[in-house]
Amino acid sequence: MSEIFENTEVAFRLKSDSELERAYFLFKMISHQPLVRIGTAATNFALKAHLPVKGLIRATVFDHFCGGINEEDCLPVIDRMYVNGVSSVLDFSVEGKETESHFDAAMEKTMKIINFTDERKSMPISVFKPTGFGRSFLYQKKGEGKPFTPQEQEEWDRVVARYDKVCKLAKEKDVEILIDAEESWMQDAVDDLCEDMMRKYNTGIPIVFNTLQLYRWDRLDYLKALHERAKKDDFTIGVKIVRGAYMEKERERAEEKGYASPICATKETTDLNFDATLDYILRNLDTISLFIGTHNEQSCYLAMDLMQQLHIDKTDNRVWFGQLYGMSDHISFNLAAIGYNVAKYVPFGPVRDVMPYLIRRAEENTSVAGQTSRELMLLKKERKRRKE
């Protein structure tokens, strides 16, 4: 497979010179951990103190990593990417809300996005986060098999109803719905709910997709067991695979509570687990559809090689590649340029409410030094190319 991800002209085609400079500045900042810590603290203080910083945030980090403050605001970004073969997954990235009214609002927003998506070829996929639909405590208690109080049972029934309402609409509109992953102590309840929704709505074409975080060593075994149940009970599986987002938190909790860490011991083991799961799914594409959520170039090359070996067409709707908006454009746009199905996760929401998401993005980038330096190297290469 030729080194397609080196082509910076294709990768940054949508970026103006000023946007390219902004991206270079942001990743340069993110590459320094102390600056991220200081910037995070200063941003949190400024927002809490209601200092006039929203304009600055909007013009820098927000506009680089987010599509806009609402669905309509995202349309120019979505349309520009789609002209270049990259679809969008609109992601309402408001985190940390824990009231019934917020959960209902998140469900209504997700349904609005599905309806919004249904009208546009550029958005064939939608998404929601489980803790957007119910309290973390409930997922944990359910997953541990502990009995609910009558009030908690009513609350959980409302969580199930929200899932069902959203998945039913997605089925009616023929829009795939990705359900994000949570921390391991909540994920068992999420897995069970996702499987219930698959049984109900994944008759034929998969609509409901669960997410596997493959820095967890048990996830491939979970998928194989789910696959056996799906074949036996005649439903199809939708799976998004990612490496994972809560590693430090998972390890700290396991140590604190004295149980074996659910996280692979090394980065290399995680990579092997991800690639083995990718291989398993592509060899079972008749019953499992796949969304490959990765910023790892080698895993993308492996997927391309396997698709070629297994005679899977680049445009087969059962295989999608996905990256986050504002990151890994060298992967997204170069894959799309040669005909693969590619979608960017496009976060959106009010500036203040999306800040926890943006801070997490910055912190994750500092912990993946190789990825940040790769972004910088490619941005530097494109700056040089444009000046020649």
C-alpha positions in Angstrom: 0.0 0.0 0.0 1.5 3.3 -1.0 2.1 6.0 1.7 -1.1 8.0 0.9 -1.1 9.8 4.2 1.9 11.9 3.3 -0.1 14.0 0.7 -0.6 17.3 2.6 -2.0 19.1 -0.4 -5.1 16.8 -0.3 -5.1 16.7 3.5 -5.3 20.5 4.0 -7.1 21.5 0.8 -10.0 23.0 2.8 -7.8 25.1 5.0 -7.1 28.7 4.1 -3.6 30.0 4.8 -4.9 31.6 8.0 -6.6 28.4 9.1 -3.5 26.5 8.5 -1.5 28.9 10.6 -4.1 28.6 13.4 -3.9 24.8 13.3 -0.1 25.0 13.5 -0.3 27.4 16.5 -2.9 25.2 18.3 -1.0 22.0 18.0 2.3 23.7 18.9 0.5 24.9 22.1 -1.0 21.4 22.8 2.4 19.8 22.4 3.5 21.5 25.7 1.8 19.9 28.7 2.4 22.9 31.1 0.8 25.3 28.6 -2.3 23.0 28.3 -2.6 22.9 32.1 -2.2 26.7 32.4 -4.6 27.3 29.5 -7.2 25.0 30.9 -7.1 26.7 34.3 -7.2 30.2 32.8 -10.1 29.3 30.5 -12.2 27.7 33.3 -11.6 30.8 35.5 -12.5 33.2 32.7 -15.7 31.4 31.9 -16.8 31.1 35.5 -15.9 34.7 36.1 -17.9 35.7 33.0 -14.9 37.4 31.5 -15.3 38.4 27.8 -13.3 35.5 26.3 -16.0 33.6 24.3 -15.0 35.5 21.1 -11.3 34.5 21.6 -12.2 30.9 22.3 -14.6 30.8 19.3 -12.0 32.2 17.0 -9.2 29.7 18.0 -9.7 26.3 19.7 -13.5 26.2 19.2 -13.6 26.8 15.5 -10.7 24.4 14.9 -12.3 21.4 16.8 -16.0 22.2 16.5 -18.4 22.8 13.7 -20.5 25.5 15.3 -22.9 26.3 18.1 -25.9 24.6 16.6 -26.8 22.3 13.7 -27.4 25.1 11.2 -24.1 26.8 12.2 -22.3 23.5 11.2 -23.7 23.4 7.6 -20.9 25.4 5.9 -18.3 23.0 7.5 -20.4 19.9 6.6 -21.0 21.1 3.0 -17.3 22.0 2.4 -16.1 18.5 3.6 -18.8 16.7 1.6 -17.6 18.3 -1.7 -14.3 16.6 -0.9 -15.9 13.2 -0.2 -16.0 13.4 3.6 -19.3 12.9 5.4 -20.2 14.2 8.9 -21.4 12.8 12.1 -22.9 15.6 14.1 -22.0 15.2 17.8 -23.8 17.3 20.4 -20.9 17.6 22.8 -22.4 19.0 25.9 -21.2 16.9 28.9 -21.8 16.6 32.6 -25.5 17.3 32.8 -27.4 15.0 35.3 -31.1 16.0 35.5 -34.1 14.5 33.9 -34.8 17.7 32.0 -31.3 17.6 30.6 -31.6 13.9 29.6 -34.9 14.7 27.8 -33.3 17.6 26.1 -30.4 15.5 24.9 -32.8 12.9 23.5 -34.8 15.6 21.7 -31.6 17.1 20.3 -30.5 13.6 19.1 -33.9 13.1 17.4 -33.6 16.6 15.8 -30.2 15.7 14.5 -31.5 12.4 13.0 -34.3 14.3 11.3 -31.7 16.9 10.2 -29.4 14.1 9.0 -32.2 12.4 7.1 -32.5 15.4 4.8 -28.8 15.4 3.8 -26.7 12.8 2.0 -23.6 14.4 3.7 -24.8 13.1 7.2 -25.7 9.3 6.9 -24.8 8.6 10.6 -25.8 10.1 14.0 -24.5 9.5 17.5 -25.3 9.9 21.2 -23.6 9.4 24.5 -25.2 7.0 27.1 -24.7 9.3 30.0 -26.5 12.0 28.0 -29.6 9.9 28.5 -29.3 8.8 32.1 -27.3 9.1 35.3 -23.9 7.4 35.5 -25.0 6.0 38.9 -27.9 4.1 37.3 -25.7 2.5 34.6 -23.2 1.4 37.3 -25.8 -0.1 39.6 -27.6 -1.9 36.7 -24.3 -3.3 35.4 -23.4 -4.5 38.9 -26.7 -6.4 39.1 -27.8 -4.5 42.2 -31.6 -4.0 42.7 -33.1 -0.6 42.0 -35.4 1.2 44.4 -38.9 1.7 42.9 -37.9 5.4 42.0 -34.6 4.2 40.4 -36.5 1.6 38.4 -38.8 4.3 37.0 -35.8 6.4 36.2 -34.1 3.5 34.4 -37.3 2.8 32.5 -37.1 6.4 31.2 -33.5 5.8 30.1 -34.6 2.7 28.2 -37.5 4.6 26.6 -35.1 7.3 25.4 -32.9 4.8 23.7 -35.9 3.1 22.1 -37.4 6.4 20.9 -34.1 7.4 19.2 -33.3 4.0 17.7 -36.9 3.7 16.4 -36.6 7.0 14.6 -33.2 6.1 13.2 -34.7 2.9 11.8 -37.6 4.8 10.3 -35.2 7.3 8.7 -32.6 4.7 7.7 -29.9 6.7 9.6 -27.2 4.6 11.4 -26.9 5.5 15.1 -23.6 5.2 17.0 -23.8 4.8 20.7 -20.6 5.9 22.4 -18.8 4.0 25.1 -18.5 4.8 28.7 -16.1 3.8 31.6 -16.0 0.0 32.2 -18.1 0.2 35.4 -21.0 1.6 33.4 -20.4 -0.3 30.1 -22.1 -3.6 31.0 -25.4 -1.8 31.3 -24.7 0.1 28.0 -23.8 -3.2 26.3 -27.1 -4.9 27.4 -29.2 -1.9 26.2 -27.3 -1.7 22.9 -27.9 -5.4 22.4 -31.6 -5.0 23.1 -31.8 -2.2 20.6 -30.0 -4.3 18.0 -32.4 -7.2 18.4 -35.3 -4.9 17.9 -34.0 -2.6 15.1 -31.0 -4.5 13.4 -33.2 -6.7 11.3 -31.4 -6.8 8.0 -29.3 -3.6 7.7 -27.6 -2.6 11.0 -29.0 0.7 12.4 -27.7 0.5 16.0 -23.9 0.5 16.6 -22.3 -0.2 20.0 -18.8 1.1 20.6 -15.9 -1.2 21.6 -12.9 0.4 23.4 -10.1 -1.9 22.5 -7.6 -0.8 25.1 -9.8 -3.2 27.2 -8.5 -6.7 26.9 -11.9 -8.3 27.2 -13.7 -6.6 24.3 -12.9 -9.0 21.4 -14.2 -11.9 23.5 -17.4 -9.9 24.2 -17.8 -9.3 20.5 -17.4 -13.0 19.6 -20.0 -13.9 22.2 -22.4 -11.2 20.9 -21.8 -12.5 17.4 -22.9 -16.0 18.4 -26.1 -14.7 19.9 -26.8 -12.6 16.9 -26.4 -15.6 14.5 -28.6 -17.7 16.8 -31.3 -15.0 17.2 -31.1 -13.6 13.6 -30.1 -10.0 14.1 -27.1 -8.1 12.7 -24.5 -6.2 14.6 -23.2 -2.7 14.3 -19.8 -1.9 15.9 -17.7 1.2 16.2 -14.1 0.3 17.2 -11.9 2.8 19.0 -8.8 2.4 21.2 -10.3 4.2 24.2 -10.6 7.5 26.1 -10.5 6.8 29.9 -7.2 4.9 30.5 -5.8 6.9 33.4 -9.2 6.9 35.2 -9.7 3.2 34.6 -6.2 2.2 36.0 -6.5 4.5 39.0 -9.9 3.2 40.0 -8.8 -0.5 39.6 -5.8 0.2 41.8 -7.9 2.1 44.4 -10.6 -0.6 44.6 -8.2 -3.6 44.3 -9.4 -5.3 41.1 -7.5 -6.3 37.9 -7.3 -3.4 35.5 -9.5 -3.8 32.5 -6.9 -2.0 30.4 -4.3 -3.7 28.3 -0.8 -3.6 29.9 0.9 -1.9 27.0 0.2 0.3 24.0 1.5 -2.5 21.8 -1.1 -5.0 23.3 -3.9 -2.4 22.7 -2.7 -2.1 19.0 -2.7 -5.9 18.6 -6.2 -6.1 20.2 -7.6 -3.3 17.9 -6.1 -4.9 14.8 -7.3 -8.4 15.7 -10.8 -7.1 16.2 -10.7 -5.2 12.9 -9.6 -8.4 11.2 -12.4 -10.5 12.9 -15.1 -8.0 11.8 -14.0 -7.6 8.2 -14.0 -11.5 7.9 -17.6 -11.5 9.2 -19.0 -8.6 7.3 -22.1 -10.5 6.3 -23.4 -10.1 9.9 -21.3 -7.3 11.4 -21.0 -3.7 10.0 -18.0 -1.6 11.0 -17.2 2.0 11.8 -13.4 2.3 12.3 -12.8 5.2 14.6 -9.1 5.7 14.6 -6.3 8.2 14.2 -3.7 5.4 13.8 -2.3 5.3 10.3 -1.1 1.7 10.6 -4.6 0.4 11.5 -6.0 2.3 8.5 -3.4 0.7 6.2 -4.3 -2.7 7.7 -8.0 -2.1 7.1 -7.3 -1.1 3.4 -5.1 -4.2 2.9 -7.7 -6.5 4.4 -10.5 -5.0 2.3 -8.4 -5.6 -0.8 -7.5 -9.2 0.2 -11.2 -10.0 1.1 -12.5 -8.3 -2.1 -14.5 -5.7 -0.1 -15.3 -2.7 -2.2 -14.1 0.7 -1.0 -17.6 2.0 -1.2 -19.2 -0.9 0.7 -21.6 0.8 3.2 -20.7 -1.8 5.9 -17.3 -0.2 6.4 -16.6 3.4 7.4 -13.5 5.1 8.6 -13.9 8.0 11.1 -11.8 10.7 12.7 -12.5 13.7 14.8 -13.0 17.1 13.2 -9.9 19.2 13.5 -7.6 16.2 13.7 -6.0 13.7 11.3 -7.1 15.4 8.1 -4.2 13.6 6.4 -6.1 10.4 7.1 -9.6 11.5 6.4 -9.2 13.4 3.2 -6.6 11.1 1.6 -8.8 8.1 2.3 -11.8 9.9 0.8 -9.8 11.0 -2.2 -9.3 7.4 -3.2 -12.9 6.4 -2.7 -13.3 5.0 0.9 -16.3 5.8 3.1 -15.1 8.5 5.5 -16.9 10.5 8.2 -15.7 13.2 10.5 -17.2 13.5 14.0 -18.2 17.1 14.1 -18.8 18.3 17.7 -21.1 21.3 18.3 -22.9 23.2 21.0 -22.8 26.5 22.9 -19.2 27.6 23.5 -19.5 27.5 27.3 -21.1 24.0 27.4 -18.6 22.5 24.9 -15.5 23.6 26.9 -15.3 20.3 28.9 -15.1 18.4 25.6 -12.4 20.8 24.2 -10.3 20.6 27.3 -10.5 16.8 27.2 -9.4 16.9 23.5 -6.4 19.1 24.5 -5.4 16.8 27.4 -5.7 13.7 25.3 -3.5 15.2 22.6 -0.8 16.0 25.2 -0.8 12.4 26.3 -0.4 11.1 22.7 2.9 12.9 22.0 3.5 11.0 18.7 0.2 12.1 17.3 0.6 15.7 18.1 4.1 15.8 16.6 2.8 14.1 13.5 0.1 16.7 13.1 2.8 19.5 13.5 5.1 17.8 11.0 2.4 17.6 8.4 1.2 21.2 9.0 4.8 22.4 8.7 5.2 20.4 5.4 2.1 22.0 3.9 3.1 25.6 5.0 6.4 25.0 3.2 4.7 23.6 0.1 2.5 26.7 -0.1 5.4 29.1 0.1 7.4 27.4 -2.7 
